[in-house]
Amino acid sequence: MRKGLIRTLPWLVAAVVTTAQPVLATDAIDQTLGNITGWAQGLLISLGVLGFVLGGAFFIFDHTIGGQERGKQFMVGSVGGVVLGLLAGPVVRLFAGFVAH
């Protein structure tokens, strides 16, 4: 009984590993891309909102010409960061679709 189990077990393990490995690798890659995209979205959107608030403060409270221009630049850049953060997920899925096919 033990000899049969010892002979059968490596074949069984090899069969399970070779059949399940591509599925597990695909799931792991999708999960990793999803996690990285989520982190990037969170950072870009939160920093964009913070930058927009700081730009608004510069624009309102700095009564010099240079301060108001700096505030406008902060706000425009922050809107760009928020848009980039919102588009991060679809862009990654688009490129992942190109790579998969």
N, CA, C and O atoms as CSV, one atom per row, in Angstrom:
chain,resi,resn,atom,element,x,y,z
A,1,MET,N,N,0.825,-1.195,0.000
A,1,MET,CA,C,0.000,0.000,0.000
A,1,MET,C,C,0.872,1.263,0.000
A,1,MET,O,O,0.614,2.218,-0.732
A,2,ARG,N,N,1.895,1.236,0.832
A,2,ARG,CA,C,2.742,2.405,0.939
A,2,ARG,C,C,3.554,2.619,-0.331
A,2,ARG,O,O,3.743,3.760,-0.754
A,3,LYS,N,N,4.033,1.550,-0.942
A,3,LYS,CA,C,4.793,1.673,-2.181
A,3,LYS,C,C,3.928,2.244,-3.296
A,3,LYS,O,O,4.394,3.052,-4.100
A,4,GLY,N,N,2.670,1.823,-3.341
A,4,GLY,CA,C,1.754,2.352,-4.362
A,4,GLY,C,C,1.492,3.836,-4.162
A,4,GLY,O,O,1.415,4.601,-5.124
A,5,LEU,N,N,1.356,4.234,-2.907
A,5,LEU,CA,C,1.128,5.648,-2.603
A,5,LEU,C,C,2.355,6.476,-2.948
A,5,LEU,O,O,2.233,7.578,-3.483
A,6,ILE,N,N,3.533,5.954,-2.646
A,6,ILE,CA,C,4.770,6.674,-2.938
A,6,ILE,C,C,4.960,6.807,-4.447
A,6,ILE,O,O,5.466,7.828,-4.913
A,7,ARG,N,N,4.565,5.799,-5.215
A,7,ARG,CA,C,4.698,5.864,-6.673
A,7,ARG,C,C,3.639,6.778,-7.295
A,7,ARG,O,O,3.909,7.447,-8.292
A,8,THR,N,N,2.459,6.809,-6.725
A,8,THR,CA,C,1.355,7.569,-7.309
A,8,THR,C,C,1.409,9.049,-6.932
A,8,THR,O,O,1.031,9.903,-7.733
A,9,LEU,N,N,1.862,9.351,-5.751
A,9,LEU,CA,C,1.843,10.720,-5.252
A,9,LEU,C,C,2.624,11.705,-6.131
A,9,LEU,O,O,2.095,12.780,-6.412
A,10,PRO,N,N,3.844,11.407,-6.581
A,10,PRO,CA,C,4.537,12.382,-7.452
A,10,PRO,C,C,3.797,12.643,-8.760
A,10,PRO,O,O,3.768,13.778,-9.237
A,11,TRP,N,N,3.197,11.605,-9.347
A,11,TRP,CA,C,2.447,11.795,-10.579
A,11,TRP,C,C,1.213,12.652,-10.336
A,11,TRP,O,O,0.866,13.502,-11.156
A,12,LEU,N,N,0.562,12.426,-9.220
A,12,LEU,CA,C,-0.628,13.210,-8.884
A,12,LEU,C,C,-0.267,14.680,-8.657
A,12,LEU,O,O,-0.958,15.574,-9.145
A,13,VAL,N,N,0.800,14.924,-7.928
A,13,VAL,CA,C,1.241,16.295,-7.664
A,13,VAL,C,C,1.656,16.973,-8.971
A,13,VAL,O,O,1.312,18.134,-9.194
A,14,ALA,N,N,2.385,16.272,-9.834
A,14,ALA,CA,C,2.811,16.845,-11.108
A,14,ALA,C,C,1.606,17.186,-11.981
A,14,ALA,O,O,1.591,18.227,-12.638
A,15,ALA,N,N,0.608,16.325,-11.992
A,15,ALA,CA,C,-0.584,16.587,-12.799
A,15,ALA,C,C,-1.342,17.803,-12.286
A,15,ALA,O,O,-1.805,18.622,-13.079
A,16,VAL,N,N,-1.473,17.928,-10.988
A,16,VAL,CA,C,-2.197,19.068,-10.415
A,16,VAL,C,C,-1.437,20.365,-10.657
A,16,VAL,O,O,-2.042,21.382,-10.999
A,17,VAL,N,N,-0.133,20.342,-10.487
A,17,VAL,CA,C,0.668,21.559,-10.658
A,17,VAL,C,C,0.663,22.011,-12.121
A,17,VAL,O,O,0.522,23.204,-12.391
A,18,THR,N,N,0.812,21.089,-13.056
A,18,THR,CA,C,0.872,21.496,-14.457
A,18,THR,C,C,-0.471,21.952,-14.982
A,18,THR,O,O,-0.510,22.793,-15.881
A,19,THR,N,N,-1.564,21.443,-14.469
A,19,THR,CA,C,-2.874,21.881,-14.959
A,19,THR,C,C,-3.325,23.167,-14.293
A,19,THR,O,O,-4.036,23.953,-14.918
A,20,ALA,N,N,-2.943,23.408,-13.062
A,20,ALA,CA,C,-3.431,24.582,-12.331
A,20,ALA,C,C,-2.516,25.788,-12.458
A,20,ALA,O,O,-2.936,26.903,-12.149
A,21,GLN,N,N,-1.295,25.605,-12.897
A,21,GLN,CA,C,-0.335,26.695,-12.900
A,21,GLN,C,C,-0.715,27.851,-13.821
A,21,GLN,O,O,-0.641,28.992,-13.366
A,22,PRO,N,N,-1.116,27.651,-15.082
A,22,PRO,CA,C,-1.465,28.812,-15.912
A,22,PRO,C,C,-2.649,29.601,-15.358
A,22,PRO,O,O,-2.665,30.829,-15.440
A,23,VAL,N,N,-3.612,28.926,-14.812
A,23,VAL,CA,C,-4.764,29.615,-14.239
A,23,VAL,C,C,-4.338,30.431,-13.037
A,23,VAL,O,O,-4.760,31.577,-12.878
A,24,LEU,N,N,-3.501,29.846,-12.188
A,24,LEU,CA,C,-3.044,30.572,-11.002
A,24,LEU,C,C,-2.166,31.758,-11.394
A,24,LEU,O,O,-2.245,32.813,-10.764
A,25,ALA,N,N,-1.338,31.605,-12.411
A,25,ALA,CA,C,-0.480,32.714,-12.841
A,25,ALA,C,C,-1.322,33.859,-13.405
A,25,ALA,O,O,-1.047,35.025,-13.122
A,26,THR,N,N,-2.335,33.539,-14.195
A,26,THR,CA,C,-3.196,34.575,-14.753
A,26,THR,C,C,-3.939,35.316,-13.652
A,26,THR,O,O,-4.035,36.543,-13.674
A,27,ASP,N,N,-4.460,34.568,-12.695
A,27,ASP,CA,C,-5.161,35.202,-11.575
A,27,ASP,C,C,-4.218,36.074,-10.761
A,27,ASP,O,O,-4.602,37.158,-10.320
A,28,ALA,N,N,-2.994,35.616,-10.557
A,28,ALA,CA,C,-2.033,36.392,-9.770
A,28,ALA,C,C,-1.653,37.680,-10.495
A,28,ALA,O,O,-1.527,38.736,-9.874
A,29,ILE,N,N,-1.472,37.588,-11.815
A,29,ILE,CA,C,-1.113,38.790,-12.576
A,29,ILE,C,C,-2.264,39.788,-12.566
A,29,ILE,O,O,-2.050,40.986,-12.377
A,30,ASP,N,N,-3.478,39.300,-12.767
A,30,ASP,CA,C,-4.638,40.196,-12.728
A,30,ASP,C,C,-4.797,40.841,-11.360
A,30,ASP,O,O,-5.102,42.029,-11.257
A,31,GLN,N,N,-4.590,40.055,-10.315
A,31,GLN,CA,C,-4.711,40.588,-8.957
A,31,GLN,C,C,-3.635,41.634,-8.686
A,31,GLN,O,O,-3.911,42.671,-8.084
A,32,THR,N,N,-2.413,41.364,-9.128
A,32,THR,CA,C,-1.313,42.304,-8.913
A,32,THR,C,C,-1.546,43.608,-9.671
A,32,THR,O,O,-1.343,44.694,-9.128
A,33,LEU,N,N,-1.976,43.494,-10.931
A,33,LEU,CA,C,-2.275,44.713,-11.695
A,33,LEU,C,C,-3.412,45.505,-11.058
A,33,LEU,O,O,-3.378,46.735,-11.025
A,34,GLY,N,N,-4.408,44.803,-10.559
A,34,GLY,CA,C,-5.509,45.485,-9.877
A,34,GLY,C,C,-5.056,46.208,-8.621
A,34,GLY,O,O,-5.491,47.327,-8.352
A,35,ASN,N,N,-4.179,45.568,-7.849
A,35,ASN,CA,C,-3.669,46.201,-6.632
A,35,ASN,C,C,-2.823,47.435,-6.945
A,35,ASN,O,O,-2.974,48.476,-6.305
A,36,ILE,N,N,-1.936,47.314,-7.927
A,36,ILE,CA,C,-1.083,48.449,-8.286
A,36,ILE,C,C,-1.925,49.601,-8.820
A,36,ILE,O,O,-1.688,50.762,-8.486
A,37,THR,N,N,-2.911,49.271,-9.655
A,37,THR,CA,C,-3.785,50.308,-10.198
A,37,THR,C,C,-4.586,50.987,-9.100
A,37,THR,O,O,-4.767,52.204,-9.122
A,38,GLY,N,N,-5.063,50.211,-8.144
A,38,GLY,CA,C,-5.808,50.789,-7.021
A,38,GLY,C,C,-4.963,51.752,-6.204
A,38,GLY,O,O,-5.426,52.827,-5.823
A,39,TRP,N,N,-3.715,51.359,-5.935
A,39,TRP,CA,C,-2.812,52.244,-5.199
A,39,TRP,C,C,-2.539,53.524,-5.991
A,39,TRP,O,O,-2.566,54.623,-5.438
A,40,ALA,N,N,-2.278,53.370,-7.287
A,40,ALA,CA,C,-1.995,54.551,-8.111
A,40,ALA,C,C,-3.201,55.476,-8.163
A,40,ALA,O,O,-3.056,56.695,-8.072
A,41,GLN,N,N,-4.395,54.901,-8.310
A,41,GLN,CA,C,-5.594,55.728,-8.336
A,41,GLN,C,C,-5.773,56.461,-7.009
A,41,GLN,O,O,-6.054,57.659,-6.994
A,42,GLY,N,N,-5.616,55.765,-5.928
A,42,GLY,CA,C,-5.784,56.399,-4.617
A,42,GLY,C,C,-4.807,57.535,-4.395
A,42,GLY,O,O,-5.190,58.603,-3.916
A,43,LEU,N,N,-3.535,57.309,-4.742
A,43,LEU,CA,C,-2.538,58.360,-4.558
A,43,LEU,C,C,-2.783,59.552,-5.477
A,43,LEU,O,O,-2.746,60.699,-5.031
A,44,LEU,N,N,-3.030,59.290,-6.746
A,44,LEU,CA,C,-3.217,60.396,-7.688
A,44,LEU,C,C,-4.452,61.224,-7.360
A,44,LEU,O,O,-4.405,62.453,-7.407
A,45,ILE,N,N,-5.540,60.573,-7.032
A,45,ILE,CA,C,-6.767,61.317,-6.744
A,45,ILE,C,C,-6.642,62.101,-5.441
A,45,ILE,O,O,-7.039,63.265,-5.375
A,46,SER,N,N,-6.089,61.466,-4.400
A,46,SER,CA,C,-5.978,62.181,-3.126
A,46,SER,C,C,-4.977,63.336,-3.210
A,46,SER,O,O,-5.228,64.414,-2.671
A,47,LEU,N,N,-3.851,63.116,-3.879
A,47,LEU,CA,C,-2.896,64.222,-4.037
A,47,LEU,C,C,-3.444,65.307,-4.958
A,47,LEU,O,O,-3.148,66.488,-4.776
A,48,GLY,N,N,-4.242,64.909,-5.947
A,48,GLY,CA,C,-4.858,65.900,-6.825
A,48,GLY,C,C,-5.842,66.792,-6.085
A,48,GLY,O,O,-5.872,68.005,-6.292
A,49,VAL,N,N,-6.640,66.188,-5.229
A,49,VAL,CA,C,-7.594,66.983,-4.447
A,49,VAL,C,C,-6.853,67.899,-3.474
A,49,VAL,O,O,-7.221,69.062,-3.310
A,50,LEU,N,N,-5.817,67.379,-2.834
A,50,LEU,CA,C,-5.021,68.196,-1.920
A,50,LEU,C,C,-4.352,69.354,-2.664
A,50,LEU,O,O,-4.336,70.483,-2.173
A,51,GLY,N,N,-3.805,69.076,-3.840
A,51,GLY,CA,C,-3.184,70.127,-4.640
A,51,GLY,C,C,-4.185,71.171,-5.094
A,51,GLY,O,O,-3.865,72.358,-5.150
A,52,PHE,N,N,-5.404,70.734,-5.419
A,52,PHE,CA,C,-6.430,71.688,-5.822
A,52,PHE,C,C,-6.804,72.612,-4.665
A,52,PHE,O,O,-6.997,73.812,-4.863
A,53,VAL,N,N,-6.903,72.062,-3.474
A,53,VAL,CA,C,-7.226,72.882,-2.298
A,53,VAL,C,C,-6.091,73.865,-2.013
A,53,VAL,O,O,-6.340,75.036,-1.724
A,54,LEU,N,N,-4.850,73.393,-2.095
A,54,LEU,CA,C,-3.712,74.306,-1.878
A,54,LEU,C,C,-3.652,75.380,-2.959
A,54,LEU,O,O,-3.367,76.541,-2.665
A,55,GLY,N,N,-3.916,75.001,-4.203
A,55,GLY,CA,C,-3.943,75.988,-5.282
A,55,GLY,C,C,-5.026,77.021,-5.076
A,55,GLY,O,O,-4.816,78.207,-5.331
A,56,GLY,N,N,-6.197,76.573,-4.611
A,56,GLY,CA,C,-7.271,77.521,-4.303
A,56,GLY,C,C,-6.885,78.460,-3.182
A,56,GLY,O,O,-7.223,79.643,-3.218
A,57,ALA,N,N,-6.175,77.944,-2.179
A,57,ALA,CA,C,-5.726,78.804,-1.085
A,57,ALA,C,C,-4.711,79.832,-1.582
A,57,ALA,O,O,-4.780,81.003,-1.209
A,58,PHE,N,N,-3.766,79.396,-2.426
A,58,PHE,CA,C,-2.818,80.349,-3.010
A,58,PHE,C,C,-3.550,81.408,-3.827
A,58,PHE,O,O,-3.226,82.593,-3.744
A,59,PHE,N,N,-4.517,80.991,-4.603
A,59,PHE,CA,C,-5.237,81.914,-5.474
A,59,PHE,C,C,-6.044,82.935,-4.666
A,59,PHE,O,O,-6.104,84.112,-5.023
A,60,ILE,N,N,-6.658,82.474,-3.581
A,60,ILE,CA,C,-7.518,83.374,-2.797
A,60,ILE,C,C,-6.713,84.279,-1.874
A,60,ILE,O,O,-6.967,85.482,-1.805
A,61,PHE,N,N,-5.738,83.704,-1.161
A,61,PHE,CA,C,-5.097,84.458,-0.087
A,61,PHE,C,C,-3.832,85.197,-0.500
A,61,PHE,O,O,-3.386,86.084,0.228
A,62,ASP,N,N,-3.247,84.865,-1.630
A,62,ASP,CA,C,-2.045,85.566,-2.066
A,62,ASP,C,C,-2.461,86.638,-3.055
A,62,ASP,O,O,-2.861,86.337,-4.180
A,63,HIS,N,N,-2.365,87.884,-2.634
A,63,HIS,CA,C,-2.889,88.988,-3.436
A,63,HIS,C,C,-1.876,89.546,-4.420
A,63,HIS,O,O,-2.085,90.623,-4.978
A,64,THR,N,N,-0.795,88.837,-4.638
A,64,THR,CA,C,0.162,89.285,-5.652
A,64,THR,C,C,-0.138,88.571,-6.962
A,64,THR,O,O,-0.822,87.548,-6.985
A,65,ILE,N,N,0.371,89.113,-8.028
A,65,ILE,CA,C,0.144,88.518,-9.349
A,65,ILE,C,C,0.782,87.125,-9.418
A,65,ILE,O,O,0.161,86.187,-9.918
A,66,GLY,N,N,1.990,86.987,-8.930
A,66,GLY,CA,C,2.684,85.702,-8.971
A,66,GLY,C,C,2.001,84.636,-8.129
A,66,GLY,O,O,1.993,83.462,-8.499
A,67,GLY,N,N,1.432,85.034,-7.006
A,67,GLY,CA,C,0.749,84.072,-6.141
A,67,GLY,C,C,-0.515,83.533,-6.773
A,67,GLY,O,O,-0.816,82.344,-6.669
A,68,GLN,N,N,-1.253,84.412,-7.428
A,68,GLN,CA,C,-2.470,83.951,-8.096
A,68,GLN,C,C,-2.144,83.052,-9.285
A,68,GLN,O,O,-2.859,82.083,-9.539
A,69,GLU,N,N,-1.092,83.357,-10.004
A,69,GLU,CA,C,-0.686,82.494,-11.123
A,69,GLU,C,C,-0.226,81.128,-10.614
A,69,GLU,O,O,-0.531,80.097,-11.213
A,70,ARG,N,N,0.510,81.134,-9.503
A,70,ARG,CA,C,0.951,79.872,-8.918
A,70,ARG,C,C,-0.251,79.053,-8.467
A,70,ARG,O,O,-0.265,77.832,-8.628
A,71,GLY,N,N,-1.252,79.709,-7.909
A,71,GLY,CA,C,-2.471,79.016,-7.501
A,71,GLY,C,C,-3.206,78.409,-8.689
A,71,GLY,O,O,-3.706,77.286,-8.608
A,72,LYS,N,N,-3.272,79.153,-9.793
A,72,LYS,CA,C,-3.920,78.626,-11.003
A,72,LYS,C,C,-3.159,77.423,-11.548
A,72,LYS,O,O,-3.763,76.434,-11.964
A,73,GLN,N,N,-1.836,77.514,-11.544
A,73,GLN,CA,C,-1.032,76.391,-12.026
A,73,GLN,C,C,-1.227,75.154,-11.150
A,73,GLN,O,O,-1.315,74.037,-11.659
A,74,PHE,N,N,-1.292,75.350,-9.859
A,74,PHE,CA,C,-1.556,74.234,-8.939
A,74,PHE,C,C,-2.899,73.591,-9.263
A,74,PHE,O,O,-3.006,72.366,-9.335
A,75,MET,N,N,-3.910,74.407,-9.456
A,75,MET,CA,C,-5.250,73.870,-9.704
A,75,MET,C,C,-5.335,73.133,-11.038
A,75,MET,O,O,-5.961,72.076,-11.121
A,76,VAL,N,N,-4.712,73.679,-12.079
A,76,VAL,CA,C,-4.738,73.014,-13.387
A,76,VAL,C,C,-3.981,71.690,-13.328
A,76,VAL,O,O,-4.450,70.682,-13.856
A,77,GLY,N,N,-2.834,71.690,-12.697
A,77,GLY,CA,C,-2.070,70.451,-12.551
A,77,GLY,C,C,-2.793,69.414,-11.712
A,77,GLY,O,O,-2.703,68.216,-11.980
A,78,SER,N,N,-3.499,69.868,-10.712
A,78,SER,CA,C,-4.241,68.957,-9.846
A,78,SER,C,C,-5.414,68.322,-10.576
A,78,SER,O,O,-5.702,67.141,-10.379
A,79,VAL,N,N,-6.084,69.085,-11.405
A,79,VAL,CA,C,-7.175,68.523,-12.209
A,79,VAL,C,C,-6.614,67.464,-13.160
A,79,VAL,O,O,-7.229,66.417,-13.360
A,80,GLY,N,N,-5.454,67.737,-13.740
A,80,GLY,CA,C,-4.792,66.737,-14.588
A,80,GLY,C,C,-4.449,65.473,-13.824
A,80,GLY,O,O,-4.602,64.374,-14.356
A,81,GLY,N,N,-3.986,65.605,-12.585
A,81,GLY,CA,C,-3.677,64.439,-11.758
A,81,GLY,C,C,-4.909,63.627,-11.414
A,81,GLY,O,O,-4.863,62.397,-11.410
A,82,VAL,N,N,-6.012,64.302,-11.125
A,82,VAL,CA,C,-7.259,63.595,-10.814
A,82,VAL,C,C,-7.766,62.856,-12.050
A,82,VAL,O,O,-8.206,61.711,-11.949
A,83,VAL,N,N,-7.707,63.501,-13.215
A,83,VAL,CA,C,-8.145,62.848,-14.452
A,83,VAL,C,C,-7.263,61.637,-14.744
A,83,VAL,O,O,-7.771,60.584,-15.130
A,84,LEU,N,N,-5.958,61.772,-14.567
A,84,LEU,CA,C,-5.043,60.658,-14.766
A,84,LEU,C,C,-5.345,59.521,-13.793
A,84,LEU,O,O,-5.292,58.349,-14.164
A,85,GLY,N,N,-5.659,59.871,-12.551
A,85,GLY,CA,C,-6.020,58.853,-11.569
A,85,GLY,C,C,-7.302,58.126,-11.929
A,85,GLY,O,O,-7.410,56.916,-11.735
A,86,LEU,N,N,-8.272,58.861,-12.453
A,86,LEU,CA,C,-9.529,58.221,-12.842
A,86,LEU,C,C,-9.362,57.337,-14.077
A,86,LEU,O,O,-10.073,56.344,-14.229
A,87,LEU,N,N,-8.436,57.691,-14.949
A,87,LEU,CA,C,-8.219,56.907,-16.162
A,87,LEU,C,C,-7.200,55.783,-15.985
A,87,LEU,O,O,-6.975,55.014,-16.920
A,88,ALA,N,N,-6.584,55.670,-14.818
A,88,ALA,CA,C,-5.544,54.654,-14.617
A,88,ALA,C,C,-6.097,53.240,-14.794
A,88,ALA,O,O,-5.451,52.412,-15.438
A,89,GLY,N,N,-7.259,52.945,-14.247
A,89,GLY,CA,C,-7.829,51.608,-14.360
A,89,GLY,C,C,-8.153,51.221,-15.785
A,89,GLY,O,O,-7.716,50.163,-16.237
A,90,PRO,N,N,-8.909,52.041,-16.521
A,90,PRO,CA,C,-9.202,51.675,-17.914
A,90,PRO,C,C,-7.960,51.572,-18.800
A,90,PRO,O,O,-7.913,50.718,-19.685
A,91,VAL,N,N,-6.966,52.414,-18.585
A,91,VAL,CA,C,-5.757,52.357,-19.405
A,91,VAL,C,C,-5.000,51.056,-19.148
A,91,VAL,O,O,-4.529,50.416,-20.088
A,92,VAL,N,N,-4.879,50.661,-17.882
A,92,VAL,CA,C,-4.189,49.413,-17.563
A,92,VAL,C,C,-4.943,48.225,-18.146
A,92,VAL,O,O,-4.320,47.310,-18.682
A,93,ARG,N,N,-6.281,48.218,-18.051
A,93,ARG,CA,C,-7.067,47.125,-18.635
A,93,ARG,C,C,-6.927,47.084,-20.150
A,93,ARG,O,O,-6.891,46.004,-20.740
A,94,LEU,N,N,-6.848,48.256,-20.785
A,94,LEU,CA,C,-6.683,48.311,-22.224
A,94,LEU,C,C,-5.358,47.693,-22.649
A,94,LEU,O,O,-5.320,46.868,-23.562
A,95,PHE,N,N,-4.275,48.087,-21.994
A,95,PHE,CA,C,-2.967,47.530,-22.345
A,95,PHE,C,C,-2.848,46.063,-21.965
A,95,PHE,O,O,-2.184,45.297,-22.664
A,96,ALA,N,N,-3.477,45.660,-20.875
A,96,ALA,CA,C,-3.477,44.240,-20.517
A,96,ALA,C,C,-4.228,43.424,-21.558
A,96,ALA,O,O,-3.854,42.285,-21.839
A,97,GLY,N,N,-5.281,43.992,-22.133
A,97,GLY,CA,C,-6.009,43.316,-23.203
A,97,GLY,C,C,-5.162,43.169,-24.454
A,97,GLY,O,O,-5.253,42.151,-25.141
A,98,PHE,N,N,-4.332,44.173,-24.768
A,98,PHE,CA,C,-3.446,44.066,-25.916
A,98,PHE,C,C,-2.394,42.988,-25.690
A,98,PHE,O,O,-2.061,42.239,-26.609
A,99,VAL,N,N,-1.880,42.908,-24.488
A,99,VAL,CA,C,-0.841,41.927,-24.186
A,99,VAL,C,C,-1.410,40.520,-24.182
A,99,VAL,O,O,-0.737,39.581,-24.606
A,100,ALA,N,N,-2.643,40.359,-23.707
A,100,ALA,CA,C,-3.239,39.031,-23.588
A,100,ALA,C,C,-3.565,38.434,-24.948
A,100,ALA,O,O,-3.600,37.211,-25.089
A,101,HIS,N,N,-3.803,39.270,-25.948
A,101,HIS,CA,C,-4.168,38.725,-27.262
A,101,HIS,C,C,-2.990,38.794,-28.126
A,101,HIS,O,O,-3.052,38.391,-29.288
